[in-house]
Amino acid sequence: MRAREHLPHTVAGLALLVVATSPSGLRAATSTVSEARQPAGDLSALGVEPLLPDLGDDSGDDFRLRVYGFADFTLSRTFLPEGSGFEAFVVDKSTFYVGALNTYFDSSFDDWKSLIEIRFLYLPHGSPVADGRVDTTVVDYADIYRDVRYGSIEIERAWVEYQVARWLTIRAGQWLTPYGVWNVDHASPTIIGARRPYVIAEELLPERQTGLQFIGSFDVGRTTVGYHLTVSNGRGPVDAYLDFDENKALGARLFVDAPTIDLKAGVSAYYGRFTSLSEETRLDAERILVTERTLAEQFDELSLAADLKWTWSHLIVQAEVVVNQRRYTEGGRPLNPADVQTLTPDQTLSGAYGLVAYETPLFGITPYAMVEYEKGRINLLRISGAWGFTGGLNWRPHPRVTLKAQVLVSKQLGDASSPFTNTTITLADGQIAWAF
């Protein structure tokens, strides 16, 4: 059956997720505290109360621990045109899934603060591999050896910081790269849409880094001006804990927050070297175990980004643009995935999105629309970019709960001879996201 025959029924089903009667408070949920000292990740604006209260002791240590988090549950359906190359590996069936299941461990003690965020995953079970899908089914020794499937965790961030003064906070560990709006405010209950824009998902700036971050802000009248300076391992296959080239990546962000006109804007930059090595361990002629490392891929990259978020009455306007330049080193240029007879050329990748949302007086239901564009990718499918158009509804029946229904129409661009390009894909999503 064709996609257009299924679409009305699926959208009608998604609409059931937004039938209710309560004010929304969307603007409160999407407005976070100052970038310079954001104490509770991106859920602070929801007023999440500590699960564990003050744990101070008689030593005089003013210690507090908060445990909280967010999750989301989605009904999703992908519609493909007949003859699309994506039919080979995209399951175009209506599917329920739990996407985010993130827990925060947020503590403070005097001028010190720590934040750890962990995402729980069902993966790697079911992940596609060359000969089928990964199966993590094992027997449970504690349950008469019945089958059980294990998942995994992703460490989103883990850092500790010390506040010298308002103009200087020093943060150490793994942290989200301080750029734009979407990357830092990534919790499902606080963001407006159900999916990340292409330009954010493609990570033209790294989503997170491991290293040091210096943060500060000061007031100019009623406007706050702030900065972030970063030094990290940069990007690589195992950059969370290993730097293959010892060429530390540098980053910076400058932002302004003007509450009188409810405007936030910023510019960000990142420069680093990506290095990937192939390793082979073997016995040498003297029967000594040695490991040989050869350069598989290496490039220097420069990323520049700008972002804006403006709220006027019940209207929200949000936009980001990112540009990434990649220049390969001598000996670090891999084969071109789109043409294995040639080497990958230097690349300039870019993308942008613009989002508009309006909170109506009808129970606070908020329609929104987003247009996005991304180009410059070189991959095996010979896709070089995409357009995307999203329309949806966002509604908050409770300060901790957000309901969303949206349809994304995506146009893949690239080589005309590829069955994956110049085709339109439609994705319909209904989602409930909540903070706990």
N, C-alpha and C positions, 0 to 999 in steps of 0.2 A: 504494500500500500504506500502511496506517495506521502511525503512529509506533510504537505498542506492538508491532507485528509485527517491526519492525526492531530495537527496543531490546535484546532479549536477545542478539542476534548481535553488535551493536556493543559492548556491555559485555563480552561474552566476549572480543572482540578486544582491548579495552583491557586486560583482565586479563592478557594475555600480556606486557604491559610490566612487570608486577610479579612475575615468577617468578624468584627468585634466592636466594642463600644468603650473607648477610654482615650484620654488625651495622649499625645505622642511624646513630647519632650525631645524630639530628634535633635534640635539645635543644642540642647544641653549635653546630650550624649556624644555629639561629634565635636564639641569644643573641649579640648584638653587644657591642662594647666601649662604654665610656661615651659618651653622647651629646655630651658637652662636647668630646671630642677623638677623633673617630672617624677613624683614619688611612687606612683602605683601603676607604672606602665600606661597603657592606653585605656584602662578601665577606671582611672581615678575620677573622671567626670561623672561616672554612674553612681558615685557615692557608695562603693562597695565597702561594707564594714568588715573589720578583721574577724576571721574565723577563730583565731587564737588571740586573746587579749594581752595586755601588758604582762611580760614575763620577767620583769625586773626582779633583782634579788637584793639581799642585804648588802652587797658589795658597793652599792651606789651606782652601778652601771645602768643607765637609762636605756634598757633594751626592749624593743617591741618587735613582735613577729606577726605578720599577716599572711594567711594562706587563702588564696582566692583564685579565680580563673574564669574561663569562658568555654563554650562549646557551641556547635551548630549542627543542625540536622537538615538535610536537603533532599528534595525530590527533583531529579534532573532528567532531562531527555534531550538527546542530540538528534537533529534531523539532517540527513545527508541527501543531496540530489542523486538520482540514479546514475551509475557509472563513475561516481567519485572514487578516487584512489583511496580515500580514507575508509571505505567500506571494509578494507582488508584488516584493519586493526582498531576501528572505533565501534564500540557496541552501541547501536542506536535503539536501545530499549529503555523504557522508563525505569529509573533506578533510585532507591532510597540509599542514603549513606550518611554516616557521621563523619564530617570533615575535620573540623578543629576540635581538639580536646586538650586545652592548654591549662596548665596550673602554674601559678606564681607563688614564690616564696620571697616575701618582701620584708626585710628587717631594717631597723635603724637603731643606732646606739651612739648617743651624743652627736658628734659631727660626722659620723660614719654612716654609710647606708649600703645595703646589699640587695640585689634583685636577681633571682634565678627564675627562668621561665622554661618549662618543659612541655613539649607536645607529645602526646601518646598517639601511636599509629597502629593500624592493623597491618601495615606493610612490614616485611616484604611479601607476605602471603598474597598470591594472585598477581604479582607483578609479571608483565610479559618478559619472556626470555626466548632465546633462539629456538628452543625445542618445546615451547609451550608456556606454562606459567609456573611461578615459584609455588611450591607447596610446603608450608611450615607445619603441617600436621605431625604431631608426635603423640606418644602415649603418656598419660598422666599417671605416674606411679602412686599418687595419693588418692586416685579414684578408680581402683581396680583396672588400671591400664586402659581406660577409655581414651578415645582420641581427644586431643585439645590442640588448638592452633595458637601459636604465639605471635606477638607483634613486636614492636620496637618503640624506642623513644627518640625524639630529636631535641637536642639542647638548643633552644632558640637563643638564649643569652644567659650569661652567668658573670656578674661583675660586682665589684666593690668600689666604693668611691669615698673620698674625703673632701669635705667642703672647707677650704681655707677661708673663703669669703664669698660674697655673692658673685664677685667678678672672677673667681677661680674655684672650680671643682675638678679634682683629678680622679678619673675613673680608670680602672684596670680590669681586664678580663675579656670576655666575648660580649659584644654589644651590637645592636642594630645600627647599621650605618645611618648617621644623622642627615638624611636628605629628604626633601619633599614632605608630603602629607601621608601618603598611603603606607610607606614602608615602616614608619614609626607607629602610626595609629592603625595597627593591623588587626585589632581584635574584632571579631565578627559582629558583636552587638553595637559597636561604635561606628563602623564604616557604613556608608549608605548602600552600596551595591552588594551583590552576592558573589562577585568575582573580581579579582584584581585586573586592572588594565594591562594590555600587552606590555607596555613599556616598563611596568613595574615587575611583571612576572618574568620578563626576559633578563632582568638583572643587569642592565647597562651600567649601573653601579652595583657593587656587591650588596646583597641583602644584609649581611652581618660580617663583622671582622673581629679578629682577636689582637689585642694590643692595648694601647693607652689612648685615652681621650681627655682633652682639656676643655672645660665648659665654663662659660661665664655670661653675665648680662649686667646691664646698667640702664637707668632710666634717663630719657631725654624728654622732659616734660611728663606727659602722660603716656608716652610711647616707650616700650621696652626694646632695646637693641641688644642682641646677643651673638655669641659665636660658639663654634665647635672647632677644635683642632685635633686631628687624629694621626697616629702612627701605628701601623699594624703589619702583620705578616703579608698582607695583600691577598691576592687570589692564587689558588692552586688546588690540586686534588685533595690535599689534606691540610688546608691552610688553618684549620681550627687549632692545630697543635704542631705543625711543622712547616718551616720556611725552606724551600729547596734552593733559593738563590741568595738569601741574606740581603736582598734588595728591598728594604722596608717601604711599604706604601704610605703615602702622605695624603691627607684629606683636610678639607676645611668647609665650614658653613657659616654664613652670616645671615641673620634673620631679624625681622622687625615685627613687633606685635603692637598694633595701634587699636586699643579697645574703644576709643572714642568713635571710630568708624567701623569697628569689628572687622579689621583687616589683618591678616597674617601673610607675610611673604618672605621668601628666602632664596638664596643662591648657594649652590654647593659645587665642590670640585673634588676630584679623586685622581691620583696618579700612582701607578704601581706596575710591577712586572709579574706576569703569569708565567710559571714554569712547571712543566710536567715532565717527569722522567720515566723511562722504562727501566725496569730492574731485572737482572738475571743472576741467580745464585747458583754456583757450580763449584766443583773441585778443580783446583789448578793442577799443574804437572807434578807438584810436590804433595798432592793430596791434602791441600789446605783449602778450607771453604772460603770462597771469595764472592763478593757481590759486585757485579759490573753495572754501572748506571750510565745510560745514554740519554741525550736530550731528545724528548719526543715532541714537545711543542713549547715555544717561548715567544712572548710578545710583550711590548710595553703598551700600556693603555692610559688614555686620558679621558676622563668623563666630566662633563659639565652639566649642571641641572639648574632649573629655576622652577619655583612653585608659588602659588597664590591661593588663598582661601578667604573669601569675603562673605559675610553674612549681613543682609540688610532686611530688617523686619523678619519675615518668614521665608525669605529667599536665600539660598546658599549657592554660591558659585565657586568652583574649585577646578584648578588646572595645574598640570605639570608638563614640563618638556625636558628631555634628556638627550644628550649627544655623547657617543662613545667612539673614540678613535683607537684603532689597534694597529701597531706597527711591529712586524715580526723581526726577530733578530736573525743574524746569519747563522744558519744551522738549526734554527728553531721553527722553520716554516714547514707545516705538515702538508700532506696531500689534500687537495681540494675535495671535500666530500661530495660536491656536485659534479666533479669531473676528475676521477682518480688519475688521469693522464697528466694533470697539471698540479702545481703547488698552490696552496691557498694564498690569494693576494692580500695585501693590506686592506683593511676595511674601515668604513665609517658607518656606524649604526646610529639610528636616531628614532625617536618616538615621542608622542605627546597624547594627552587626553584632556578633554574639557567636560565637566559635569555640572549640571544645573538641577537643583531640587527646590521644591516649594511646599512648605507645610500648610495644608489647607485647614479651614475651620471645621471640616467634616471629620470629627473625632481625631484630628491631627494626622490623617492619612496624607502621606507625602509622595506625590509622583516625582519621578526623576528621569533624566535623559543623559546619556553620555555618548560622545563620539570620540574615537581613538584611532591612531595611526601609528604603525611601526614599520620600519624598513631597514634593509641592510644585511639581513641574515643570509648566510651561505650554509646550506645543509643538503643532506642526501636527497630530500624530496624536491629540491630545486625551488623552494619557496623563498622569496626575497622580501616578503613583507605582508602586511594585512591591514585592512580597514575593519572597523567594528562600530556598530550602532546598537545601543542598548536603551530600552525603555522599561520602566518598572515602577512598582509601588513599594514604599517603606512605611511601616507603621509600628508604633511602640505602645502596646496595651498596658505595659508596666515598665517602670524605669530600667529594669534588668532584662527585659525581653523585647526582641525586635523581630518582626515578621517582614519577609520580603518576597515579592514575586516579580520576575523580570524575564525578558526575552532579549537575547543577543543575536544579531545577524552579523556574521563575519564573512568578509570577502578575502580569500587568499590570493596573493599576487606572486608573479614569478614567471618562469619559463613556460611559454605557451604550450610546449610539447609535453609537459608534466601533467599527469592525471590528478595531481594534488593542487594545482594552481588554477586561478581564474574560475574558482568555484565558490558557491555560497553555502555556508554552514550555519544552521540555526540551533541555538541552545536555549532551552527553556528551563528555568529554575524556580522552585519555591522553597523558601528557607525559613527556619526559626532558629534564632541565635539568642543565647542567654548567658548572663553572668552569674557566677555562683561564689 
